[in-house]
Amino acid sequence: MQNPLNFHSLRSLFTPQEVTYSSEVVPVTVNGDDSNDLTAVMPIDQVVHAIDNAYYSDRPIYITVSRRNANLYTKDIFFGFFRTPYRKGQAIAFHDVDQDITRLFDVNDILATRLPE
């Protein structure tokens, strides 16, 4: 059996290439720069409207949530159903279908929502 960390076996993985330098600036376009609804922060009234719409129509929805784990703040994306409508001052029950668990969120922790296409 050949040792994969052998110098000659590693060197055979790489092929040498000619590097040319030019003084002209070549513009590069990136195709993956489409805007994503889940990366932006939505106004609270739009979040509340999306929560109620998803609850009363019983449709699954993607949500972006800001959570605090110990001393770190994380931004997580969940997919599931709302189990309670929005009521001022109460937590919102959200059933995460990926992990089959119901989570409680404050409406201020929900940053963005998006319906699946």
Phi and psi restraints in degrees (range 20) as a CNS / XPLOR table:
assign (resid 1 and name C) (resid 2 and name N)
       (resid 2 and name CA) (resid 2 and name C) 1.0 -85.8 20.0 2
assign (resid 2 and name N) (resid 2 and name CA)
       (resid 2 and name C) (resid 3 and name N) 1.0 139.0 20.0 2
assign (resid 2 and name C) (resid 3 and name N)
       (resid 3 and name CA) (resid 3 and name C) 1.0 -74.1 20.0 2
assign (resid 3 and name N) (resid 3 and name CA)
       (resid 3 and name C) (resid 4 and name N) 1.0 120.2 20.0 2
assign (resid 3 and name C) (resid 4 and name N)
       (resid 4 and name CA) (resid 4 and name C) 1.0 -70.1 20.0 2
assign (resid 4 and name N) (resid 4 and name CA)
       (resid 4 and name C) (resid 5 and name N) 1.0 -16.2 20.0 2
assign (resid 4 and name C) (resid 5 and name N)
       (resid 5 and name CA) (resid 5 and name C) 1.0 -93.9 20.0 2
assign (resid 5 and name N) (resid 5 and name CA)
       (resid 5 and name C) (resid 6 and name N) 1.0 6.6 20.0 2
assign (resid 5 and name C) (resid 6 and name N)
       (resid 6 and name CA) (resid 6 and name C) 1.0 -65.3 20.0 2
assign (resid 6 and name N) (resid 6 and name CA)
       (resid 6 and name C) (resid 7 and name N) 1.0 141.9 20.0 2
assign (resid 6 and name C) (resid 7 and name N)
       (resid 7 and name CA) (resid 7 and name C) 1.0 -58.5 20.0 2
assign (resid 7 and name N) (resid 7 and name CA)
       (resid 7 and name C) (resid 8 and name N) 1.0 -42.7 20.0 2
assign (resid 7 and name C) (resid 8 and name N)
       (resid 8 and name CA) (resid 8 and name C) 1.0 -70.4 20.0 2
assign (resid 8 and name N) (resid 8 and name CA)
       (resid 8 and name C) (resid 9 and name N) 1.0 -35.2 20.0 2
assign (resid 8 and name C) (resid 9 and name N)
       (resid 9 and name CA) (resid 9 and name C) 1.0 -71.3 20.0 2
assign (resid 9 and name N) (resid 9 and name CA)
       (resid 9 and name C) (resid 10 and name N) 1.0 -35.6 20.0 2
assign (resid 9 and name C) (resid 10 and name N)
       (resid 10 and name CA) (resid 10 and name C) 1.0 -69.1 20.0 2
assign (resid 10 and name N) (resid 10 and name CA)
       (resid 10 and name C) (resid 11 and name N) 1.0 -40.1 20.0 2
assign (resid 10 and name C) (resid 11 and name N)
       (resid 11 and name CA) (resid 11 and name C) 1.0 -65.4 20.0 2
assign (resid 11 and name N) (resid 11 and name CA)
       (resid 11 and name C) (resid 12 and name N) 1.0 -31.7 20.0 2
assign (resid 11 and name C) (resid 12 and name N)
       (resid 12 and name CA) (resid 12 and name C) 1.0 -70.8 20.0 2
assign (resid 12 and name N) (resid 12 and name CA)
       (resid 12 and name C) (resid 13 and name N) 1.0 -15.5 20.0 2
assign (resid 12 and name C) (resid 13 and name N)
       (resid 13 and name CA) (resid 13 and name C) 1.0 -75.5 20.0 2
assign (resid 13 and name N) (resid 13 and name CA)
       (resid 13 and name C) (resid 14 and name N) 1.0 -22.6 20.0 2
assign (resid 13 and name C) (resid 14 and name N)
       (resid 14 and name CA) (resid 14 and name C) 1.0 -106.1 20.0 2
assign (resid 14 and name N) (resid 14 and name CA)
       (resid 14 and name C) (resid 15 and name N) 1.0 137.3 20.0 2
assign (resid 14 and name C) (resid 15 and name N)
       (resid 15 and name CA) (resid 15 and name C) 1.0 -110.0 20.0 2
assign (resid 15 and name N) (resid 15 and name CA)
       (resid 15 and name C) (resid 16 and name N) 1.0 133.0 20.0 2
assign (resid 15 and name C) (resid 16 and name N)
       (resid 16 and name CA) (resid 16 and name C) 1.0 -68.8 20.0 2
assign (resid 16 and name N) (resid 16 and name CA)
       (resid 16 and name C) (resid 17 and name N) 1.0 145.7 20.0 2
assign (resid 16 and name C) (resid 17 and name N)
       (resid 17 and name CA) (resid 17 and name C) 1.0 -130.4 20.0 2
assign (resid 17 and name N) (resid 17 and name CA)
       (resid 17 and name C) (resid 18 and name N) 1.0 147.9 20.0 2
assign (resid 17 and name C) (resid 18 and name N)
       (resid 18 and name CA) (resid 18 and name C) 1.0 -77.8 20.0 2
assign (resid 18 and name N) (resid 18 and name CA)
       (resid 18 and name C) (resid 19 and name N) 1.0 131.8 20.0 2
assign (resid 18 and name C) (resid 19 and name N)
       (resid 19 and name CA) (resid 19 and name C) 1.0 -106.9 20.0 2
assign (resid 19 and name N) (resid 19 and name CA)
       (resid 19 and name C) (resid 20 and name N) 1.0 123.6 20.0 2
assign (resid 19 and name C) (resid 20 and name N)
       (resid 20 and name CA) (resid 20 and name C) 1.0 -116.1 20.0 2
assign (resid 20 and name N) (resid 20 and name CA)
       (resid 20 and name C) (resid 21 and name N) 1.0 141.2 20.0 2
assign (resid 20 and name C) (resid 21 and name N)
       (resid 21 and name CA) (resid 21 and name C) 1.0 -111.1 20.0 2
assign (resid 21 and name N) (resid 21 and name CA)
       (resid 21 and name C) (resid 22 and name N) 1.0 138.9 20.0 2
assign (resid 21 and name C) (resid 22 and name N)
       (resid 22 and name CA) (resid 22 and name C) 1.0 -131.0 20.0 2
assign (resid 22 and name N) (resid 22 and name CA)
       (resid 22 and name C) (resid 23 and name N) 1.0 155.0 20.0 2
assign (resid 22 and name C) (resid 23 and name N)
       (resid 23 and name CA) (resid 23 and name C) 1.0 -86.9 20.0 2
assign (resid 23 and name N) (resid 23 and name CA)
       (resid 23 and name C) (resid 24 and name N) 1.0 -8.0 20.0 2
assign (resid 23 and name C) (resid 24 and name N)
       (resid 24 and name CA) (resid 24 and name C) 1.0 -83.7 20.0 2
assign (resid 24 and name N) (resid 24 and name CA)
       (resid 24 and name C) (resid 25 and name N) 1.0 143.1 20.0 2
assign (resid 24 and name C) (resid 25 and name N)
       (resid 25 and name CA) (resid 25 and name C) 1.0 -88.5 20.0 2
assign (resid 25 and name N) (resid 25 and name CA)
       (resid 25 and name C) (resid 26 and name N) 1.0 124.7 20.0 2
assign (resid 25 and name C) (resid 26 and name N)
       (resid 26 and name CA) (resid 26 and name C) 1.0 -104.9 20.0 2
assign (resid 26 and name N) (resid 26 and name CA)
       (resid 26 and name C) (resid 27 and name N) 1.0 118.0 20.0 2
assign (resid 26 and name C) (resid 27 and name N)
       (resid 27 and name CA) (resid 27 and name C) 1.0 -71.2 20.0 2
assign (resid 27 and name N) (resid 27 and name CA)
       (resid 27 and name C) (resid 28 and name N) 1.0 142.5 20.0 2
assign (resid 27 and name C) (resid 28 and name N)
       (resid 28 and name CA) (resid 28 and name C) 1.0 -118.1 20.0 2
assign (resid 28 and name N) (resid 28 and name CA)
       (resid 28 and name C) (resid 29 and name N) 1.0 130.1 20.0 2
assign (resid 28 and name C) (resid 29 and name N)
       (resid 29 and name CA) (resid 29 and name C) 1.0 -107.1 20.0 2
assign (resid 29 and name N) (resid 29 and name CA)
       (resid 29 and name C) (resid 30 and name N) 1.0 139.2 20.0 2
assign (resid 29 and name C) (resid 30 and name N)
       (resid 30 and name CA) (resid 30 and name C) 1.0 -109.5 20.0 2
assign (resid 30 and name N) (resid 30 and name CA)
       (resid 30 and name C) (resid 31 and name N) 1.0 125.4 20.0 2
assign (resid 30 and name C) (resid 31 and name N)
       (resid 31 and name CA) (resid 31 and name C) 1.0 -80.0 20.0 2
assign (resid 31 and name N) (resid 31 and name CA)
       (resid 31 and name C) (resid 32 and name N) 1.0 -18.9 20.0 2
assign (resid 31 and name C) (resid 32 and name N)
       (resid 32 and name CA) (resid 32 and name C) 1.0 -92.1 20.0 2
assign (resid 32 and name N) (resid 32 and name CA)
       (resid 32 and name C) (resid 33 and name N) 1.0 22.3 20.0 2
assign (resid 32 and name C) (resid 33 and name N)
       (resid 33 and name CA) (resid 33 and name C) 1.0 -95.5 20.0 2
assign (resid 33 and name N) (resid 33 and name CA)
       (resid 33 and name C) (resid 34 and name N) 1.0 31.5 20.0 2
assign (resid 33 and name C) (resid 34 and name N)
       (resid 34 and name CA) (resid 34 and name C) 1.0 -71.8 20.0 2
assign (resid 34 and name N) (resid 34 and name CA)
       (resid 34 and name C) (resid 35 and name N) 1.0 144.2 20.0 2
assign (resid 34 and name C) (resid 35 and name N)
       (resid 35 and name CA) (resid 35 and name C) 1.0 -73.3 20.0 2
assign (resid 35 and name N) (resid 35 and name CA)
       (resid 35 and name C) (resid 36 and name N) 1.0 144.7 20.0 2
assign (resid 35 and name C) (resid 36 and name N)
       (resid 36 and name CA) (resid 36 and name C) 1.0 -118.8 20.0 2
assign (resid 36 and name N) (resid 36 and name CA)
       (resid 36 and name C) (resid 37 and name N) 1.0 130.1 20.0 2
assign (resid 36 and name C) (resid 37 and name N)
       (resid 37 and name CA) (resid 37 and name C) 1.0 -63.4 20.0 2
assign (resid 37 and name N) (resid 37 and name CA)
       (resid 37 and name C) (resid 38 and name N) 1.0 -27.8 20.0 2
assign (resid 37 and name C) (resid 38 and name N)
       (resid 38 and name CA) (resid 38 and name C) 1.0 -81.7 20.0 2
assign (resid 38 and name N) (resid 38 and name CA)
       (resid 38 and name C) (resid 39 and name N) 1.0 -8.1 20.0 2
assign (resid 38 and name C) (resid 39 and name N)
       (resid 39 and name CA) (resid 39 and name C) 1.0 -92.1 20.0 2
assign (resid 39 and name N) (resid 39 and name CA)
       (resid 39 and name C) (resid 40 and name N) 1.0 -18.5 20.0 2
assign (resid 39 and name C) (resid 40 and name N)
       (resid 40 and name CA) (resid 40 and name C) 1.0 -90.6 20.0 2
assign (resid 40 and name N) (resid 40 and name CA)
       (resid 40 and name C) (resid 41 and name N) 1.0 160.9 20.0 2
assign (resid 40 and name C) (resid 41 and name N)
       (resid 41 and name CA) (resid 41 and name C) 1.0 -99.7 20.0 2
assign (resid 41 and name N) (resid 41 and name CA)
       (resid 41 and name C) (resid 42 and name N) 1.0 122.5 20.0 2
assign (resid 41 and name C) (resid 42 and name N)
       (resid 42 and name CA) (resid 42 and name C) 1.0 -89.3 20.0 2
assign (resid 42 and name N) (resid 42 and name CA)
       (resid 42 and name C) (resid 43 and name N) 1.0 153.4 20.0 2
assign (resid 42 and name C) (resid 43 and name N)
       (resid 43 and name CA) (resid 43 and name C) 1.0 -63.7 20.0 2
assign (resid 43 and name N) (resid 43 and name CA)
       (resid 43 and name C) (resid 44 and name N) 1.0 152.4 20.0 2
assign (resid 43 and name C) (resid 44 and name N)
       (resid 44 and name CA) (resid 44 and name C) 1.0 -63.4 20.0 2
assign (resid 44 and name N) (resid 44 and name CA)
       (resid 44 and name C) (resid 45 and name N) 1.0 -33.8 20.0 2
assign (resid 44 and name C) (resid 45 and name N)
       (resid 45 and name CA) (resid 45 and name C) 1.0 -68.6 20.0 2
assign (resid 45 and name N) (resid 45 and name CA)
       (resid 45 and name C) (resid 46 and name N) 1.0 -32.7 20.0 2
assign (resid 45 and name C) (resid 46 and name N)
       (resid 46 and name CA) (resid 46 and name C) 1.0 -70.7 20.0 2
assign (resid 46 and name N) (resid 46 and name CA)
       (resid 46 and name C) (resid 47 and name N) 1.0 -36.0 20.0 2
assign (resid 46 and name C) (resid 47 and name N)
       (resid 47 and name CA) (resid 47 and name C) 1.0 -64.7 20.0 2
assign (resid 47 and name N) (resid 47 and name CA)
       (resid 47 and name C) (resid 48 and name N) 1.0 -45.3 20.0 2
assign (resid 47 and name C) (resid 48 and name N)
       (resid 48 and name CA) (resid 48 and name C) 1.0 -62.9 20.0 2
assign (resid 48 and name N) (resid 48 and name CA)
       (resid 48 and name C) (resid 49 and name N) 1.0 -42.4 20.0 2
assign (resid 48 and name C) (resid 49 and name N)
       (resid 49 and name CA) (resid 49 and name C) 1.0 -62.4 20.0 2
assign (resid 49 and name N) (resid 49 and name CA)
       (resid 49 and name C) (resid 50 and name N) 1.0 -42.2 20.0 2
assign (resid 49 and name C) (resid 50 and name N)
       (resid 50 and name CA) (resid 50 and name C) 1.0 -67.0 20.0 2
assign (resid 50 and name N) (resid 50 and name CA)
       (resid 50 and name C) (resid 51 and name N) 1.0 -37.3 20.0 2
assign (resid 50 and name C) (resid 51 and name N)
       (resid 51 and name CA) (resid 51 and name C) 1.0 -62.6 20.0 2
assign (resid 51 and name N) (resid 51 and name CA)
       (resid 51 and name C) (resid 52 and name N) 1.0 -50.4 20.0 2
assign (resid 51 and name C) (resid 52 and name N)
       (resid 52 and name CA) (resid 52 and name C) 1.0 -64.7 20.0 2
assign (resid 52 and name N) (resid 52 and name CA)
       (resid 52 and name C) (resid 53 and name N) 1.0 -39.9 20.0 2
assign (resid 52 and name C) (resid 53 and name N)
       (resid 53 and name CA) (resid 53 and name C) 1.0 -63.1 20.0 2
assign (resid 53 and name N) (resid 53 and name CA)
       (resid 53 and name C) (resid 54 and name N) 1.0 -44.5 20.0 2
assign (resid 53 and name C) (resid 54 and name N)
       (resid 54 and name CA) (resid 54 and name C) 1.0 -68.7 20.0 2
assign (resid 54 and name N) (resid 54 and name CA)
       (resid 54 and name C) (resid 55 and name N) 1.0 -35.6 20.0 2
assign (resid 54 and name C) (resid 55 and name N)
       (resid 55 and name CA) (resid 55 and name C) 1.0 -68.7 20.0 2
assign (resid 55 and name N) (resid 55 and name CA)
       (resid 55 and name C) (resid 56 and name N) 1.0 -50.4 20.0 2
assign (resid 55 and name C) (resid 56 and name N)
       (resid 56 and name CA) (resid 56 and name C) 1.0 -72.6 20.0 2
assign (resid 56 and name N) (resid 56 and name CA)
       (resid 56 and name C) (resid 57 and name N) 1.0 -26.7 20.0 2
assign (resid 56 and name C) (resid 57 and name N)
       (resid 57 and name CA) (resid 57 and name C) 1.0 -92.2 20.0 2
assign (resid 57 and name N) (resid 57 and name CA)
       (resid 57 and name C) (resid 58 and name N) 1.0 -5.1 20.0 2
assign (resid 57 and name C) (resid 58 and name N)
       (resid 58 and name CA) (resid 58 and name C) 1.0 53.0 20.0 2
assign (resid 58 and name N) (resid 58 and name CA)
       (resid 58 and name C) (resid 59 and name N) 1.0 48.1 20.0 2
assign (resid 58 and name C) (resid 59 and name N)
       (resid 59 and name CA) (resid 59 and name C) 1.0 -108.3 20.0 2
assign (resid 59 and name N) (resid 59 and name CA)
       (resid 59 and name C) (resid 60 and name N) 1.0 145.4 20.0 2
assign (resid 59 and name C) (resid 60 and name N)
       (resid 60 and name CA) (resid 60 and name C) 1.0 -71.1 20.0 2
assign (resid 60 and name N) (resid 60 and name CA)
       (resid 60 and name C) (resid 61 and name N) 1.0 156.6 20.0 2
assign (resid 60 and name C) (resid 61 and name N)
       (resid 61 and name CA) (resid 61 and name C) 1.0 -150.1 20.0 2
assign (resid 61 and name N) (resid 61 and name CA)
       (resid 61 and name C) (resid 62 and name N) 1.0 149.5 20.0 2
assign (resid 61 and name C) (resid 62 and name N)
       (resid 62 and name CA) (resid 62 and name C) 1.0 -92.5 20.0 2
assign (resid 62 and name N) (resid 62 and name CA)
       (resid 62 and name C) (resid 63 and name N) 1.0 137.5 20.0 2
assign (resid 62 and name C) (resid 63 and name N)
       (resid 63 and name CA) (resid 63 and name C) 1.0 -132.3 20.0 2
assign (resid 63 and name N) (resid 63 and name CA)
       (resid 63 and name C) (resid 64 and name N) 1.0 146.4 20.0 2
assign (resid 63 and name C) (resid 64 and name N)
       (resid 64 and name CA) (resid 64 and name C) 1.0 -106.4 20.0 2
assign (resid 64 and name N) (resid 64 and name CA)
       (resid 64 and name C) (resid 65 and name N) 1.0 126.5 20.0 2
assign (resid 64 and name C) (resid 65 and name N)
       (resid 65 and name CA) (resid 65 and name C) 1.0 -125.1 20.0 2
assign (resid 65 and name N) (resid 65 and name CA)
       (resid 65 and name C) (resid 66 and name N) 1.0 137.1 20.0 2
assign (resid 65 and name C) (resid 66 and name N)
       (resid 66 and name CA) (resid 66 and name C) 1.0 -95.1 20.0 2
assign (resid 66 and name N) (resid 66 and name CA)
       (resid 66 and name C) (resid 67 and name N) 1.0 122.5 20.0 2
assign (resid 66 and name C) (resid 67 and name N)
       (resid 67 and name CA) (resid 67 and name C) 1.0 -128.8 20.0 2
assign (resid 67 and name N) (resid 67 and name CA)
       (resid 67 and name C) (resid 68 and name N) 1.0 155.9 20.0 2
assign (resid 67 and name C) (resid 68 and name N)
       (resid 68 and name CA) (resid 68 and name C) 1.0 -111.4 20.0 2
assign (resid 68 and name N) (resid 68 and name CA)
       (resid 68 and name C) (resid 69 and name N) 1.0 120.0 20.0 2
assign (resid 68 and name C) (resid 69 and name N)
       (resid 69 and name CA) (resid 69 and name C) 1.0 -113.6 20.0 2
assign (resid 69 and name N) (resid 69 and name CA)
       (resid 69 and name C) (resid 70 and name N) 1.0 109.4 20.0 2
assign (resid 69 and name C) (resid 70 and name N)
       (resid 70 and name CA) (resid 70 and name C) 1.0 58.2 20.0 2
assign (resid 70 and name N) (resid 70 and name CA)
       (resid 70 and name C) (resid 71 and name N) 1.0 -118.9 20.0 2
assign (resid 70 and name C) (resid 71 and name N)
       (resid 71 and name CA) (resid 71 and name C) 1.0 -104.5 20.0 2
assign (resid 71 and name N) (resid 71 and name CA)
       (resid 71 and name C) (resid 72 and name N) 1.0 14.5 20.0 2
assign (resid 71 and name C) (resid 72 and name N)
       (resid 72 and name CA) (resid 72 and name C) 1.0 -111.1 20.0 2
assign (resid 72 and name N) (resid 72 and name CA)
       (resid 72 and name C) (resid 73 and name N) 1.0 138.1 20.0 2
assign (resid 72 and name C) (resid 73 and name N)
       (resid 73 and name CA) (resid 73 and name C) 1.0 -97.8 20.0 2
assign (resid 73 and name N) (resid 73 and name CA)
       (resid 73 and name C) (resid 74 and name N) 1.0 130.5 20.0 2
assign (resid 73 and name C) (resid 74 and name N)
       (resid 74 and name CA) (resid 74 and name C) 1.0 -119.4 20.0 2
assign (resid 74 and name N) (resid 74 and name CA)
       (resid 74 and name C) (resid 75 and name N) 1.0 156.3 20.0 2
assign (resid 74 and name C) (resid 75 and name N)
       (resid 75 and name CA) (resid 75 and name C) 1.0 -120.6 20.0 2
assign (resid 75 and name N) (resid 75 and name CA)
       (resid 75 and name C) (resid 76 and name N) 1.0 112.3 20.0 2
assign (resid 75 and name C) (resid 76 and name N)
       (resid 76 and name CA) (resid 76 and name C) 1.0 -115.9 20.0 2
assign (resid 76 and name N) (resid 76 and name CA)
       (resid 76 and name C) (resid 77 and name N) 1.0 150.3 20.0 2
assign (resid 76 and name C) (resid 77 and name N)
       (resid 77 and name CA) (resid 77 and name C) 1.0 -112.9 20.0 2
assign (resid 77 and name N) (resid 77 and name CA)
       (resid 77 and name C) (resid 78 and name N) 1.0 126.9 20.0 2
assign (resid 77 and name C) (resid 78 and name N)
       (resid 78 and name CA) (resid 78 and name C) 1.0 -120.3 20.0 2
assign (resid 78 and name N) (resid 78 and name CA)
       (resid 78 and name C) (resid 79 and name N) 1.0 155.4 20.0 2
assign (resid 78 and name C) (resid 79 and name N)
       (resid 79 and name CA) (resid 79 and name C) 1.0 -128.7 20.0 2
assign (resid 79 and name N) (resid 79 and name CA)
       (resid 79 and name C) (resid 80 and name N) 1.0 126.6 20.0 2
assign (resid 79 and name C) (resid 80 and name N)
       (resid 80 and name CA) (resid 80 and name C) 1.0 174.3 20.0 2
assign (resid 80 and name N) (resid 80 and name CA)
       (resid 80 and name C) (resid 81 and name N) 1.0 -154.7 20.0 2
assign (resid 80 and name C) (resid 81 and name N)
       (resid 81 and name CA) (resid 81 and name C) 1.0 -120.6 20.0 2
assign (resid 81 and name N) (resid 81 and name CA)
       (resid 81 and name C) (resid 82 and name N) 1.0 144.7 20.0 2
assign (resid 81 and name C) (resid 82 and name N)
       (resid 82 and name CA) (resid 82 and name C) 1.0 -82.0 20.0 2
assign (resid 82 and name N) (resid 82 and name CA)
       (resid 82 and name C) (resid 83 and name N) 1.0 132.1 20.0 2
assign (resid 82 and name C) (resid 83 and name N)
       (resid 83 and name CA) (resid 83 and name C) 1.0 -99.2 20.0 2
assign (resid 83 and name N) (resid 83 and name CA)
       (resid 83 and name C) (resid 84 and name N) 1.0 -12.2 20.0 2
assign (resid 83 and name C) (resid 84 and name N)
       (resid 84 and name CA) (resid 84 and name C) 1.0 -135.7 20.0 2
assign (resid 84 and name N) (resid 84 and name CA)
       (resid 84 and name C) (resid 85 and name N) 1.0 148.5 20.0 2
assign (resid 84 and name C) (resid 85 and name N)
       (resid 85 and name CA) (resid 85 and name C) 1.0 -78.1 20.0 2
assign (resid 85 and name N) (resid 85 and name CA)
       (resid 85 and name C) (resid 86 and name N) 1.0 172.1 20.0 2
assign (resid 85 and name C) (resid 86 and name N)
       (resid 86 and name CA) (resid 86 and name C) 1.0 -74.2 20.0 2
assign (resid 86 and name N) (resid 86 and name CA)
       (resid 86 and name C) (resid 87 and name N) 1.0 127.9 20.0 2
assign (resid 86 and name C) (resid 87 and name N)
       (resid 87 and name CA) (resid 87 and name C) 1.0 -133.0 20.0 2
assign (resid 87 and name N) (resid 87 and name CA)
       (resid 87 and name C) (resid 88 and name N) 1.0 131.9 20.0 2
assign (resid 87 and name C) (resid 88 and name N)
       (resid 88 and name CA) (resid 88 and name C) 1.0 -59.5 20.0 2
assign (resid 88 and name N) (resid 88 and name CA)
       (resid 88 and name C) (resid 89 and name N) 1.0 128.9 20.0 2
assign (resid 88 and name C) (resid 89 and name N)
       (resid 89 and name CA) (resid 89 and name C) 1.0 85.2 20.0 2
assign (resid 89 and name N) (resid 89 and name CA)
       (resid 89 and name C) (resid 90 and name N) 1.0 1.0 20.0 2
assign (resid 89 and name C) (resid 90 and name N)
       (resid 90 and name CA) (resid 90 and name C) 1.0 -116.3 20.0 2
assign (resid 90 and name N) (resid 90 and name CA)
       (resid 90 and name C) (resid 91 and name N) 1.0 153.6 20.0 2
assign (resid 90 and name C) (resid 91 and name N)
       (resid 91 and name CA) (resid 91 and name C) 1.0 -74.7 20.0 2
assign (resid 91 and name N) (resid 91 and name CA)
       (resid 91 and name C) (resid 92 and name N) 1.0 155.2 20.0 2
assign (resid 91 and name C) (resid 92 and name N)
       (resid 92 and name CA) (resid 92 and name C) 1.0 -107.8 20.0 2
assign (resid 92 and name N) (resid 92 and name CA)
       (resid 92 and name C) (resid 93 and name N) 1.0 128.3 20.0 2
assign (resid 92 and name C) (resid 93 and name N)
       (resid 93 and name CA) (resid 93 and name C) 1.0 -85.9 20.0 2
assign (resid 93 and name N) (resid 93 and name CA)
       (resid 93 and name C) (resid 94 and name N) 1.0 128.4 20.0 2
assign (resid 93 and name C) (resid 94 and name N)
       (resid 94 and name CA) (resid 94 and name C) 1.0 -129.0 20.0 2
assign (resid 94 and name N) (resid 94 and name CA)
       (resid 94 and name C) (resid 95 and name N) 1.0 124.0 20.0 2
assign (resid 94 and name C) (resid 95 and name N)
       (resid 95 and name CA) (resid 95 and name C) 1.0 -93.0 20.0 2
assign (resid 95 and name N) (resid 95 and name CA)
       (resid 95 and name C) (resid 96 and name N) 1.0 112.6 20.0 2
assign (resid 95 and name C) (resid 96 and name N)
       (resid 96 and name CA) (resid 96 and name C) 1.0 -83.0 20.0 2
assign (resid 96 and name N) (resid 96 and name CA)
       (resid 96 and name C) (resid 97 and name N) 1.0 114.8 20.0 2
assign (resid 96 and name C) (resid 97 and name N)
       (resid 97 and name CA) (resid 97 and name C) 1.0 -78.2 20.0 2
assign (resid 97 and name N) (resid 97 and name CA)
       (resid 97 and name C) (resid 98 and name N) 1.0 -22.0 20.0 2
assign (resid 97 and name C) (resid 98 and name N)
       (resid 98 and name CA) (resid 98 and name C) 1.0 -69.8 20.0 2
assign (resid 98 and name N) (resid 98 and name CA)
       (resid 98 and name C) (resid 99 and name N) 1.0 -37.8 20.0 2
assign (resid 98 and name C) (resid 99 and name N)
       (resid 99 and name CA) (resid 99 and name C) 1.0 -110.6 20.0 2
assign (resid 99 and name N) (resid 99 and name CA)
       (resid 99 and name C) (resid 100 and name N) 1.0 2.1 20.0 2
assign (resid 99 and name C) (resid 100 and name N)
       (resid 100 and name CA) (resid 100 and name C) 1.0 51.4 20.0 2
assign (resid 100 and name N) (resid 100 and name CA)
       (resid 100 and name C) (resid 101 and name N) 1.0 54.3 20.0 2
assign (resid 100 and name C) (resid 101 and name N)
       (resid 101 and name CA) (resid 101 and name C) 1.0 -141.7 20.0 2
assign (resid 101 and name N) (resid 101 and name CA)
       (resid 101 and name C) (resid 102 and name N) 1.0 147.3 20.0 2
assign (resid 101 and name C) (resid 102 and name N)
       (resid 102 and name CA) (resid 102 and name C) 1.0 -100.5 20.0 2
assign (resid 102 and name N) (resid 102 and name CA)
       (resid 102 and name C) (resid 103 and name N) 1.0 127.0 20.0 2
assign (resid 102 and name C) (resid 103 and name N)
       (resid 103 and name CA) (resid 103 and name C) 1.0 -113.3 20.0 2
assign (resid 103 and name N) (resid 103 and name CA)
       (resid 103 and name C) (resid 104 and name N) 1.0 150.6 20.0 2
assign (resid 103 and name C) (resid 104 and name N)
       (resid 104 and name CA) (resid 104 and name C) 1.0 -107.3 20.0 2
assign (resid 104 and name N) (resid 104 and name CA)
       (resid 104 and name C) (resid 105 and name N) 1.0 127.2 20.0 2
assign (resid 104 and name C) (resid 105 and name N)
       (resid 105 and name CA) (resid 105 and name C) 1.0 -125.7 20.0 2
assign (resid 105 and name N) (resid 105 and name CA)
       (resid 105 and name C) (resid 106 and name N) 1.0 147.7 20.0 2
assign (resid 105 and name C) (resid 106 and name N)
       (resid 106 and name CA) (resid 106 and name C) 1.0 -83.6 20.0 2
assign (resid 106 and name N) (resid 106 and name CA)
       (resid 106 and name C) (resid 107 and name N) 1.0 145.7 20.0 2
assign (resid 106 and name C) (resid 107 and name N)
       (resid 107 and name CA) (resid 107 and name C) 1.0 -63.1 20.0 2
assign (resid 107 and name N) (resid 107 and name CA)
       (resid 107 and name C) (resid 108 and name N) 1.0 -27.4 20.0 2
assign (resid 107 and name C) (resid 108 and name N)
       (resid 108 and name CA) (resid 108 and name C) 1.0 -72.0 20.0 2
assign (resid 108 and name N) (resid 108 and name CA)
       (resid 108 and name C) (resid 109 and name N) 1.0 -17.6 20.0 2
assign (resid 108 and name C) (resid 109 and name N)
       (resid 109 and name CA) (resid 109 and name C) 1.0 -83.5 20.0 2
assign (resid 109 and name N) (resid 109 and name CA)
       (resid 109 and name C) (resid 110 and name N) 1.0 -16.5 20.0 2
assign (resid 109 and name C) (resid 110 and name N)
       (resid 110 and name CA) (resid 110 and name C) 1.0 -85.2 20.0 2
assign (resid 110 and name N) (resid 110 and name CA)
       (resid 110 and name C) (resid 111 and name N) 1.0 116.3 20.0 2
assign (resid 110 and name C) (resid 111 and name N)
       (resid 111 and name CA) (resid 111 and name C) 1.0 -89.6 20.0 2
assign (resid 111 and name N) (resid 111 and name CA)
       (resid 111 and name C) (resid 112 and name N) 1.0 -36.0 20.0 2
assign (resid 111 and name C) (resid 112 and name N)
       (resid 112 and name CA) (resid 112 and name C) 1.0 -156.9 20.0 2
assign (resid 112 and name N) (resid 112 and name CA)
       (resid 112 and name C) (resid 113 and name N) 1.0 157.3 20.0 2
assign (resid 112 and name C) (resid 113 and name N)
       (resid 113 and name CA) (resid 113 and name C) 1.0 -134.4 20.0 2
assign (resid 113 and name N) (resid 113 and name CA)
       (resid 113 and name C) (resid 114 and name N) 1.0 156.7 20.0 2
assign (resid 113 and name C) (resid 114 and name N)
       (resid 114 and name CA) (resid 114 and name C) 1.0 -158.0 20.0 2
assign (resid 114 and name N) (resid 114 and name CA)
       (resid 114 and name C) (resid 115 and name N) 1.0 132.4 20.0 2
assign (resid 114 and name C) (resid 115 and name N)
       (resid 115 and name CA) (resid 115 and name C) 1.0 -81.1 20.0 2
assign (resid 115 and name N) (resid 115 and name CA)
       (resid 115 and name C) (resid 116 and name N) 1.0 144.6 20.0 2
assign (resid 115 and name C) (resid 116 and name N)
       (resid 116 and name CA) (resid 116 and name C) 1.0 -68.2 20.0 2
assign (resid 116 and name N) (resid 116 and name CA)
       (resid 116 and name C) (resid 117 and name N) 1.0 150.1 20.0 2
